[in-house]
Amino acid sequence: MVVEYPNFSPVLINLWGLKIHWYGLMYVLAFLSFITLGRYKIKKNKSKDLVFTNKSLDDFLFYGFIGVIFGGRIGYCLFYNFTFYISNPIKIFFVWEGGMSFHGGLLGVLVAVFIYARKSNIKFFSITDFIAPLIPIGLGLGRAGNFINGELWGRPTNQDWGMIFYHVDGLPRHPSQLYQFFLEGVLMFFLIWFLSNKVKTRGILSGMFLIIYGTFRYLVEFFREPDAHLGLFMSQSYGQALSIPMIIFGMLILIFAKKRHL
């Protein structure tokens, strides 16, 4: 028994030629979840030394938005399709055609954090520790958007829950977008949120975020179809190759954090 992909339309609403896509809605919901959870944390911890106020969190969201969009797009162009975009540089700006990278978006956000930290005279890892629990819900929403778009499908499988993406072929495949939705969105949110209420040492939460995401992403890549134009890199997908440095940096951050060097 296999399941047929529901064949969603990527367009949520078409108002006289103005198209609102599901994927765009997921980005909006991701930023709304970020600001809502952030304000909840501020209200809950208002008696403590706060990294953000409601107003400064709104200000930071602008920096984060720029980091996600530019970093995600540039990262995709560099990591996943460099040859094409170096030959067609104007296409870099065609974001409506798709193509965003989490690893690039992460680097963009870290640059945004660095700039905001210098501007506001706040410790870099104080900011990353604060925002770490606010990110997984947005990641999960992004994977839901991938599923609705019918993109980033999984490898062929004989499992009963295999799903046929008829716009790809007639083979049952792992619905890897849903695996990532659960791991990177739901499970990671609960793990990081739980840790955020337990861990007090600066940098620990940031390091754990990198380790947990990197591990989940590395594992799920075994079930996700590698990009056709990239294939495998030293028997690994590019997603796995990019996740290994995340895990290593996460471990290094934990080491320095435990020595109170952050």
Backbone hydrogen bonds in HBPLUS format (Angstrom, degrees):
<---DONOR---> <-ACCEPTOR-->    atom                        ^
c    i                          cat <-CA-CA->   ^        H-A-AA   ^      H-
h    n   atom  resd res      DA  || num        DHA   H-A  angle D-A-AA Bond
n    s   type  num  typ     dist DA aas  dist angle  dist       angle   num
A0003-VAL N   A0162-GLY O   2.95 MM 159  6.28 169.9  1.96 159.0 162.2     1
A0164-ILE N   A0003-VAL O   2.81 MM 161  6.30 151.5  1.89 154.1 163.9     2
A0005-TYR N   A0164-ILE O   2.94 MM 159  5.66 165.1  1.96 148.1 145.2     3
A0022-TRP N   A0010-PRO O   2.93 MM  12  5.74 160.2  1.97 148.8 154.9     4
A0012-LEU N   A0020-ILE O   2.71 MM   8  5.60 139.9  1.87 144.8 157.5     5
A0013-ILE N   A0020-ILE O   3.19 MM   7  5.16 156.7  2.25 137.5 144.4     6
A0020-ILE N   A0013-ILE O   2.80 MM   7  5.16 168.1  1.81 159.5 162.6     7
A0015-LEU N   A0018-LEU O   2.86 MM   3  4.91 159.4  1.91 146.0 139.7     8
A0018-LEU N   A0015-LEU O   2.89 MM   3  4.91 165.0  1.91 113.0 116.0     9
A0025-LEU N   A0021-HIS O   3.07 MM   4  6.44 154.7  2.13 148.6 155.9    10
A0026-MET N   A0022-TRP O   2.92 MM   4  6.28 147.7  2.03 148.9 158.0    11
A0027-TYR N   A0023-TYR O   3.22 MM   4  6.59 145.8  2.35 141.9 149.7    12
A0028-VAL N   A0024-GLY O   3.14 MM   4  6.52 156.1  2.20 147.3 153.5    13
A0029-LEU N   A0025-LEU O   2.88 MM   4  6.18 164.9  1.90 156.1 159.8    14
A0030-ALA N   A0026-MET O   2.85 MM   4  5.96 145.2  1.98 139.1 149.3    15
A0031-PHE N   A0027-TYR O   3.07 MM   4  6.37 159.3  2.11 151.0 154.3    16
A0032-LEU N   A0028-VAL O   2.97 MM   4  6.24 151.5  2.06 147.2 156.1    17
A0033-SER N   A0029-LEU O   2.83 MM   4  6.01 153.6  1.90 146.3 153.1    18
A0034-PHE N   A0030-ALA O   3.01 MM   4  6.22 151.1  2.10 142.2 150.3    19
A0035-ILE N   A0031-PHE O   3.07 MM   4  6.30 163.4  2.10 147.1 149.9    20
A0036-THR N   A0032-LEU O   2.92 MM   4  6.03 156.5  1.98 146.8 153.9    21
A0037-LEU N   A0033-SER O   2.94 MM   4  5.96 171.3  1.94 150.0 152.7    22
A0038-GLY N   A0034-PHE O   2.94 MM   4  5.95 152.1  2.02 141.6 150.6    23
A0039-ARG N   A0035-ILE O   2.99 MM   4  6.10 156.9  2.05 141.3 146.6    24
A0040-TYR N   A0036-THR O   3.05 MM   4  6.28 147.0  2.16 140.9 150.4    25
A0041-LYS N   A0037-LEU O   2.97 MM   4  6.28 156.4  2.02 148.6 154.0    26
A0042-ILE N   A0038-GLY O   2.98 MM   4  6.27 154.5  2.04 146.9 154.3    27
A0043-LYS N   A0039-ARG O   2.92 MM   4  6.09 162.9  1.95 147.4 151.7    28
A0044-LYS N   A0040-TYR O   2.87 MM   4  6.03 158.6  1.92 149.7 156.1    29
A0045-ASN N   A0041-LYS O   3.00 MM   4  6.06 147.4  2.11 143.5 151.0    30
A0048-LYS N   A0045-ASN O   2.91 MM   3  5.47 164.9  1.93 121.9 127.0    31
A0057-LEU N   A0053-THR O   2.87 MM   4  5.97 151.2  1.95 152.2 160.0    32
A0058-ASP N   A0054-ASN O   3.12 MM   4  6.34 152.6  2.20 141.3 147.9    33
A0059-ASP N   A0055-LYS O   3.01 MM   4  6.38 152.6  2.09 146.0 153.9    34
A0060-PHE N   A0056-SER O   2.86 MM   4  6.11 157.9  1.91 145.2 150.9    35
A0061-LEU N   A0057-LEU O   2.93 MM   4  6.12 146.6  2.04 145.1 154.1    36
A0062-PHE N   A0059-ASP O   3.21 MM   3  5.65 136.0  2.41 105.9 115.8    37
A0063-TYR N   A0060-PHE O   2.94 MM   3  5.15 111.7  2.42 102.1 118.1    38
A0064-GLY N   A0060-PHE O   2.85 MM   4  6.19 162.2  1.89 157.8 163.6    39
A0065-PHE N   A0061-LEU O   2.78 MM   4  5.92 152.7  1.86 146.3 153.5    40
A0066-ILE N   A0062-PHE O   3.11 MM   4  6.36 165.6  2.13 152.2 154.6    41
A0067-GLY N   A0063-TYR O   2.96 MM   4  6.21 159.1  2.01 148.6 155.1    42
A0068-VAL N   A0064-GLY O   2.86 MM   4  6.06 161.1  1.89 153.8 157.9    43
A0069-ILE N   A0065-PHE O   3.04 MM   4  6.21 177.3  2.04 156.6 157.4    44
A0070-PHE N   A0066-ILE O   2.97 MM   4  5.92 162.1  2.01 151.3 155.4    45
A0071-GLY N   A0067-GLY O   2.84 MM   4  5.37 144.0  1.96 131.7 143.5    46
A0072-GLY N   A0068-VAL O   2.78 MM   4  5.46 152.1  1.86 134.2 143.6    47
A0073-ARG N   A0069-ILE O   3.06 MM   4  6.08 157.1  2.11 140.8 147.0    48
A0074-ILE N   A0070-PHE O   2.89 MM   4  5.95 170.5  1.90 153.8 156.9    49
A0075-GLY N   A0071-GLY O   2.79 MM   4  5.67 155.0  1.85 143.2 151.5    50
A0076-TYR N   A0072-GLY O   3.12 MM   4  6.18 151.4  2.20 133.5 140.6    51
A0101-SER N   A0072-GLY O   2.88 MM  29  4.62 152.8  1.95 113.6 122.4    52
A0077-CYS N   A0073-ARG O   3.03 MM   4  6.32 163.5  2.06 151.3 155.6    53
A0078-LEU N   A0074-ILE O   2.91 MM   4  6.11 155.3  1.97 150.8 157.4    54
A0079-PHE N   A0075-GLY O   2.76 MM   4  5.68 168.4  1.77 152.9 157.0    55
A0080-TYR N   A0076-TYR O   2.92 MM   4  5.23 153.3  1.99 133.2 141.6    56
A0085-TYR N   A0081-ASN O   3.18 MM   4  6.42 170.7  2.19 159.6 162.0    57
A0086-ILE N   A0082-PHE O   2.86 MM   4  5.92 150.2  1.95 154.6 162.3    58
A0087-SER N   A0083-THR O   3.28 MM   4  6.36 138.1  2.47 135.2 144.7    59
A0087-SER N   A0084-PHE O   3.20 MM   3  5.30 131.1  2.45  95.2 108.0    60
A0088-ASN N   A0084-PHE O   2.90 MM   4  6.09 126.6  2.19 135.8 151.7    61
A0091-LYS N   A0088-ASN O   2.90 MM   3  5.64 147.3  2.01 123.4 131.9    62
A0092-ILE N   A0089-PRO O   3.06 MM   3  5.54 157.7  2.11 111.6 118.4    63
A0093-PHE N   A0090-ILE O   3.22 MM   3  6.01 154.5  2.29 118.0 122.5    64
A0094-PHE N   A0091-LYS O   2.99 MM   3  5.07 157.5  2.04 105.9 113.3    65
A0097-GLU N   A0094-PHE O   3.06 MM   3  5.79 164.4  2.09 119.3 124.3    66
A0098-GLY N   A0095-VAL O   3.02 MM   3  5.49 163.8  2.05 116.0 119.3    67
A0105-GLY N   A0101-SER O   2.88 MM   4  6.06 155.8  1.94 144.6 152.1    68
A0106-LEU N   A0102-PHE O   2.74 MM   4  6.01 151.7  1.81 155.6 163.7    69
A0107-LEU N   A0103-HIS O   3.12 MM   4  6.36 158.9  2.16 142.2 147.1    70
A0108-GLY N   A0104-GLY O   2.92 MM   4  6.18 153.2  1.99 146.4 154.5    71
A0109-VAL N   A0105-GLY O   2.89 MM   4  6.16 152.4  1.97 146.8 153.8    72
A0110-LEU N   A0106-LEU O   2.92 MM   4  6.21 156.6  1.98 150.6 157.1    73
A0111-VAL N   A0107-LEU O   3.01 MM   4  6.29 151.2  2.10 146.1 153.2    74
A0112-ALA N   A0108-GLY O   3.00 MM   4  6.27 154.8  2.07 142.6 149.9    75
A0113-VAL N   A0109-VAL O   2.76 MM   4  6.08 152.5  1.84 151.5 159.4    76
A0114-PHE N   A0110-LEU O   2.94 MM   4  6.13 158.6  1.98 143.7 149.4    77
A0115-ILE N   A0111-VAL O   3.00 MM   4  6.28 163.0  2.03 152.9 156.5    78
A0116-TYR N   A0112-ALA O   2.91 MM   4  6.09 165.1  1.93 149.7 154.4    79
A0117-ALA N   A0113-VAL O   2.73 MM   4  5.81 158.1  1.78 152.2 158.8    80
A0118-ARG N   A0114-PHE O   3.04 MM   4  6.23 160.5  2.08 147.6 152.0    81
A0119-LYS N   A0115-ILE O   2.99 MM   4  6.15 160.1  2.03 147.4 153.4    82
A0120-SER N   A0116-TYR O   2.84 MM   4  5.93 153.4  1.91 149.4 156.2    83
A0121-ASN N   A0117-ALA O   2.78 MM   4  5.49 116.5  2.19 138.3 151.1    84
A0122-ILE N   A0117-ALA O   3.08 MM   5  4.83 154.9  2.14 130.8 138.1    85
A0126-SER N   A0123-LYS O   3.07 MM   3  5.16 135.5  2.27  99.7 112.7    86
A0127-ILE N   A0123-LYS O   3.29 MM   4  6.71 148.3  2.40 151.2 158.3    87
A0127-ILE N   A0124-PHE O   3.14 MM   3  5.49 126.7  2.44 101.8 113.9    88
A0128-THR N   A0124-PHE O   3.13 MM   4  6.53 164.1  2.16 149.3 153.4    89
A0129-ASP N   A0125-PHE O   2.98 MM   4  5.80 153.2  2.06 130.5 137.9    90
A0130-PHE N   A0126-SER O   3.22 MM   4  6.28 147.2  2.34 131.0 139.3    91
A0130-PHE N   A0127-ILE O   3.05 MM   3  5.12 117.3  2.46  96.0 111.5    92
A0131-ILE N   A0127-ILE O   2.99 MM   4  6.30 160.3  2.03 158.0 162.7    93
A0132-ALA N   A0128-THR O   2.98 MM   4  5.86 137.8  2.17 142.8 151.9    94
A0134-LEU N   A0131-ILE O   2.90 MM   3  5.15 141.9  2.04 109.5 121.8    95
A0135-ILE N   A0132-ALA O   3.47 MM   3  5.71 164.7  2.49 108.5 112.6    96
A0138-GLY N   A0135-ILE O   2.98 MM   3  5.48 120.4  2.34 116.2 130.0    97
A0139-LEU N   A0135-ILE O   3.15 MM   4  6.49 150.4  2.24 147.9 156.8    98
A0139-LEU N   A0136-PRO O   3.02 MM   3  4.88 113.8  2.47  91.9 108.5    99
A0140-GLY N   A0136-PRO O   2.88 MM   4  6.19 159.4  1.92 157.9 162.5   100
A0141-LEU N   A0137-ILE O   2.98 MM   4  6.27 154.7  2.04 148.4 155.4   101
A0142-GLY N   A0138-GLY O   2.96 MM   4  6.21 150.0  2.05 144.0 152.1   102
A0143-ARG N   A0139-LEU O   3.07 MM   4  6.43 150.3  2.16 147.0 154.4   103
A0144-ALA N   A0140-GLY O   2.96 MM   4  6.29 147.9  2.07 145.0 154.5   104
A0145-GLY N   A0141-LEU O   2.95 MM   4  6.25 147.4  2.05 143.5 152.4   105
A0146-ASN N   A0142-GLY O   2.96 MM   4  6.36 145.1  2.09 140.9 150.7   106
A0147-PHE N   A0143-ARG O   3.00 MM   4  6.30 152.5  2.08 145.6 152.1   107
A0148-ILE N   A0144-ALA O   2.98 MM   4  6.28 162.8  2.01 150.8 154.9   108
A0149-ASN N   A0145-GLY O   2.95 MM   4  6.12 153.6  2.02 145.8 153.2   109
A0151-GLU N   A0146-ASN O   3.05 MM   5  5.41 171.8  2.06 158.3 158.2   110
A0150-GLY N   A0147-PHE O   2.95 MM   3  4.98 145.6  2.07  99.1 110.1   111
A0225-GLU N   A0153-TRP O   3.10 MM  72  6.14 159.5  2.15 132.3 138.7   112
A0154-GLY N   A0174-HIS O   2.95 MM  20  4.40 120.9  2.31 168.3 167.6   113
A0155-ARG N   A0223-PHE O   2.77 MM  68  5.50 155.1  1.84 134.5 138.0   114
A0174-HIS N   A0155-ARG O   2.94 MM  19  5.67 157.9  1.99 151.5 154.1   115
A0157-THR N   A0172-PRO O   2.92 MM  15  5.88 155.5  1.98 143.8 143.9   116
A0162-GLY N   A0159-GLN O   3.00 MM   3  5.43 159.4  2.04 118.6 120.2   117
A0163-MET N   A0173-ARG O   2.71 MM  10  5.07 173.5  1.71 145.0 145.4   118
A0173-ARG N   A0163-MET O   2.75 MM  10  5.07 161.3  1.79 123.7 129.6   119
A0168-VAL N   A0165-PHE O   2.75 MM   3  5.42 159.7  1.79 122.1 129.0   120
A0169-ASP N   A0165-PHE O   3.07 MM   4  6.30 151.9  2.15 158.3 161.6   121
A0176-SER N   A0174-HIS O   2.80 MM   2  5.24 135.0  2.00 103.9  90.2   122
A0178-LEU N   A0175-PRO O   2.87 MM   3  5.64 136.1  2.07 120.6 130.7   123
A0179-TYR N   A0175-PRO O   3.34 MM   4  6.78 147.4  2.45 139.7 148.9   124
A0180-GLN N   A0176-SER O   2.95 MM   4  6.19 160.9  1.99 149.4 153.4   125
A0181-PHE N   A0177-GLN O   2.87 MM   4  6.11 145.1  1.99 136.5 147.2   126
A0182-PHE N   A0178-LEU O   3.01 MM   4  6.22 158.4  2.05 145.1 149.1   127
A0183-LEU N   A0179-TYR O   2.90 MM   4  6.15 173.7  1.90 156.3 158.1   128
A0184-GLU N   A0180-GLN O   2.79 MM   4  5.35 142.5  1.93 135.4 146.8   129
A0185-GLY N   A0181-PHE O   3.07 MM   4  5.08 132.9  2.30 114.7 127.3   130
A0186-VAL N   A0181-PHE O   3.21 MM   5  6.76 151.6  2.30 148.3 155.6   131
A0187-LEU N   A0182-PHE O   2.75 MM   5  5.99 168.0  1.77 175.2 179.1   132
A0188-MET N   A0183-LEU O   3.01 MM   5  5.96 140.2  2.17 143.2 154.5   133
A0189-PHE N   A0185-GLY O   3.16 MM   4  5.89 144.4  2.30 128.1 137.7   134
A0190-PHE N   A0186-VAL O   3.22 MM   4  6.56 163.9  2.25 155.1 157.6   135
A0191-LEU N   A0187-LEU O   3.01 MM   4  6.27 160.9  2.05 153.7 159.4   136
A0192-ILE N   A0188-MET O   2.92 MM   4  6.00 175.0  1.93 154.9 156.5   137
A0193-TRP N   A0189-PHE O   2.83 MM   4  5.83 159.3  1.88 150.4 157.4   138
A0194-PHE N   A0190-PHE O   2.95 MM   4  5.90 156.8  2.01 138.3 145.0   139
A0195-LEU N   A0191-LEU O   2.99 MM   4  6.22 164.0  2.02 148.1 152.5   140
A0196-SER N   A0192-ILE O   2.86 MM   4  6.02 145.0  1.99 143.4 153.2   141
A0197-ASN N   A0194-PHE O   3.14 MM   3  5.52 145.9  2.26 106.7 116.0   142
A0198-LYS N   A0195-LEU O   2.96 MM   3  5.03 153.6  2.03 104.2 112.8   143
A0199-VAL N   A0195-LEU O   2.80 MM   4  5.73 172.5  1.81 169.2 167.8   144
A0204-ILE N   A0201-THR O   3.34 MM   3  6.03 161.0  2.38 132.1 137.7   145
A0207-GLY N   A0203-GLY O   2.97 MM   4  6.17 161.9  2.01 154.3 159.0   146
A0208-MET N   A0204-ILE O   2.93 MM   4  6.17 158.9  1.97 152.6 158.6   147
A0209-PHE N   A0205-LEU O   2.92 MM   4  6.11 148.8  2.02 143.0 151.5   148
A0210-LEU N   A0206-SER O   3.22 MM   4  6.55 160.8  2.26 149.5 152.5   149
A0211-ILE N   A0207-GLY O   3.05 MM   4  6.32 160.2  2.09 148.6 154.4   150
A0212-ILE N   A0208-MET O   2.82 MM   4  5.89 171.7  1.83 155.0 157.5   151
A0213-TYR N   A0209-PHE O   2.96 MM   4  6.00 168.6  1.98 151.8 155.3   152
A0214-GLY N   A0210-LEU O   2.90 MM   4  5.76 158.0  1.95 139.9 147.1   153
A0215-THR N   A0211-ILE O   2.92 MM   4  5.97 155.7  1.98 144.2 150.8   154
A0216-PHE N   A0212-ILE O   2.96 MM   4  6.13 171.6  1.96 155.0 157.3   155
A0217-ARG N   A0213-TYR O   2.81 MM   4  5.94 170.9  1.81 162.5 165.4   156
A0218-TYR N   A0214-GLY O   2.93 MM   4  5.95 155.5  1.99 140.0 147.3   157
A0219-LEU N   A0215-THR O   3.01 MM   4  6.21 162.6  2.04 151.7 155.7   158
A0220-VAL N   A0216-PHE O   2.96 MM   4  6.15 167.9  1.98 155.5 158.7   159
A0221-GLU N   A0217-ARG O   3.13 MM   4  6.15 138.9  2.31 142.9 152.0   160
A0222-PHE N   A0219-LEU O   3.16 MM   3  5.84 160.4  2.20 115.4 120.9   161
A0223-PHE N   A0220-VAL O   2.94 MM   3  5.48 154.8  2.00 113.9 121.6   162
A0230-LEU N   A0227-ASP O   2.93 MM   3  5.28 154.8  2.00 111.6 119.9   163
A0231-GLY N   A0227-ASP O   2.77 MM   4  5.76 176.1  1.77 177.6 176.2   164
A0233-PHE N   A0236-GLN O   2.41 MM   3  4.99 174.9  1.41 161.8 160.4   165
A0236-GLN N   A0233-PHE O   3.03 MM   3  4.99 149.4  2.12  99.6 109.2   166
A0240-GLN N   A0237-SER O   3.12 MM   3  5.23 122.4  2.47  96.7 110.2   167
A0241-ALA N   A0237-SER O   2.97 MM   4  6.33 159.9  2.01 149.9 155.9   168
A0242-LEU N   A0238-TYR O   2.92 MM   4  6.08 148.7  2.02 147.1 154.3   169
A0243-SER N   A0239-GLY O   3.09 MM   4  6.15 127.2  2.38 130.1 143.4   170
A0243-SER N   A0240-GLN O   3.08 MM   3  4.97 131.5  2.32  93.4 107.1   171
A0244-ILE N   A0240-GLN O   3.17 MM   4  6.40 144.6  2.30 153.4 159.2   172
A0246-MET N   A0243-SER O   3.06 MM   3  5.08 118.4  2.46  96.3 112.2   173
A0247-ILE N   A0243-SER O   3.11 MM   4  6.49 157.3  2.16 156.5 161.2   174
A0248-ILE N   A0244-ILE O   3.04 MM   4  6.35 163.3  2.07 155.8 160.5   175
A0249-PHE N   A0245-PRO O   2.83 MM   4  5.96 170.3  1.84 153.1 155.8   176
A0250-GLY N   A0246-MET O   2.84 MM   4  5.99 151.9  1.92 145.6 154.4   177
A0251-MET N   A0247-ILE O   2.99 MM   4  6.27 153.0  2.06 147.0 153.2   178
A0252-LEU N   A0248-ILE O   2.97 MM   4  6.29 157.1  2.02 150.9 157.5   179
A0253-ILE N   A0249-PHE O   2.89 MM   4  6.11 155.4  1.95 148.9 155.4   180
A0254-LEU N   A0250-GLY O   3.08 MM   4  6.37 153.5  2.16 143.6 150.3   181
A0255-ILE N   A0251-MET O   3.05 MM   4  6.37 155.6  2.11 148.3 154.5   182
A0256-PHE N   A0252-LEU O   3.02 MM   4  6.33 168.2  2.03 155.8 157.5   183
A0257-ALA N   A0253-ILE O   2.77 MM   4  5.88 154.5  1.83 149.4 157.9   184
A0258-LYS N   A0254-LEU O   2.94 MM   4  6.06 160.8  1.98 149.8 153.7   185
A0259-LYS N   A0256-PHE O   3.17 MM   3  5.12 131.9  2.41  92.9 106.0   186
A0261-HIS N   A0256-PHE O   2.95 MM   5  5.31 171.3  1.96 155.9 153.5   187
A0260-ARG N   A0257-ALA O   2.85 MM   3  4.91 156.3  1.90 107.2 112.6   188
